[in-house]
């Protein structure tokens, strides 16, 4: 995992500011969409649990939650790189 993060950090150093800004915007948009979808899944899971009891769909939102966490971490990484570039200028 750490090796992957080092590779990602190194590749961010070589992309342009415009590409970095686009990647940040894309990551932010996808993370927000994923969060909304997981929230909707959570609401339906609660409603289904109330009606039918515990079933496999009850735990489905928990399976997709790490994707949101990964998106937030990726956004932080992009933001940190943008901040580093702004401090150098």
PyMOL commands that set and color helices and strands:
alter all, ss='L'
color gray80, all
select helices_A, chain A and resi 2-14+17-52+56-58+60-88
alter helices_A, ss='H'
color red, helices_A
deselect
rebuild
show_as cartoon
